[in-house]
Amino acid sequence: MSDKKRGRLIVFEGVEGAGKSTQLERLGGHLARAGVSHREFREPGGTALGDAIRQLLLDPLSTVSARAEALLFMASRAELVSRELRPALESGTIVLLDRFFLSTYAYQIAGRGLAESDVRSANTMATDGLVPDLTLLLTLSADVGLERAERRSATDRIERSGREFHARVEEAFAEFSTREWQGAHEECGPIVALDASGAPEAVEALVLDVVTSRFHELRTALGAAA
Ligand code: T5A
């Protein structure tokens, strides 16, 4: 199906509190002001089923085993890909997505210790082979990100998984930005790491720079709107 894809899938990834939602919203604002058709989604969620799964997964009172957790993320993803992402991309829309399967690789493989081969094949079923056109990996230490998230609101079940868990997630994301790792994981598409430790405006400038240098049509549109 990927041959029918005409839009662009731009994913934001990183540790808790890295600023993904903030930057996605800012890029969405630039696109809207430039009159570029786009949709915004987050994982887990984005469909009725996905939103129900999100509640189950993030509720601090839920008890979820590691494999059930991975499969719930996959179920939410399969629904989002088939009901929303594919149709939007096939109609030429730019899709901004807050987390995708790189998060599963970081949280469920590196964090929970599930087998990479199992998670990768379940994920292929969930995504039906959909490859992001660009992943912006916002890099920040897990400790700083968790502090930001804790300052903002009460923590959810996954944020409460402990410092060691989040250190493994941070380390995994660092590995994902290397050429070697990306060469061995072509299903992830291009991943560009950006320093997310600066002020939101500084990170926004980095995001815009990468997006406009990668996509000619967006350089023209966003340049014209600036
Ligand atoms: N998960 C998800 C898995 O385990 N496996 C998977 O496959 C998937 C898809 C989702 C959880 O599920 C896990 C990962 C997560 O634990 P969520 O609530 O969607 O839960 O969690 P996050 O995506 O991490 O959302 P957060 O809101 O916590 O982080 P963001 O989006 O990175 O950060 P943001 O933009 O909301 O900012 C957080 C706070 O920091 C401030 C903001 O104002 C806000 O208060 N901030 C900054 N402060 C200083 N400097 C900056 N540059 C700042 N940018 C933002």
Residues whose N, C-alpha, C, O or C-beta is under 5 A from the ligand:
A	BS01	T5A	V15 E16 G17 A18 G19 K20 S21 T22 E43 P44 F73 R99 F100 S103 T104 Y107 R148 A149 R152 I158 E159 A196 G198 A199 P200
